[in-house]
């Protein structure tokens, strides 16, 4: 091989090596760029997810606020009274939620018979000292309280009327009262003496048990 041919071959090898090096460098650069692109896309996707989740939580909070359960309030047609006779005699107080929305009742009804200055004592706590009882009355549902009248002292005499207030969430507070029920107009014979009224209950049976006149 002549010196001239050898020089030509060496130059060709050098050019080929340079081309391969450039190709490898370009491949590495493209791979690095692709990884960056994927990472950026993933980060953007996570950010969007966080925004969506955050927005959903805010919407849920707004929905909870709009669904706040209001207090129940008395009226002459929502609160009714009935007298049960016998060894476990008692007066049942029934409240009907005539609305299409749930409402809340606290503790016990405040009942003033024949315009009495003070309400009937509570069998569970006293007015101004709440014991924390709270029930939710469903739309078109009922709640009950009971006044035991199974002794001569608790039965007392026949009453003409009763003024009804509903206790509020705080001590000594009332909600949307009072309402007065005239027993004579409704042809009711309700006798109450030195007795007490139970807290509200979701069932008449629960109220009777609380009053000590349950079966």
Secondary structure by P-SEA (a helix, b strand, c coil): ccaaaaaaaaaaaaaaaaaaaaaaaaaaaaaaaaaaaaaaaaaaaaaaaaaaaaaaaaaaaaaaaaacbbbbbbccccbbbbbbbccbbbbbbbbbcccccccccccccccccccccccccccccccccccbbbbbbccccccbbbbbccccccccccccbbbbbbbccccccccccbbbbbcccccccccccccccccccccaaaaaaaacccc
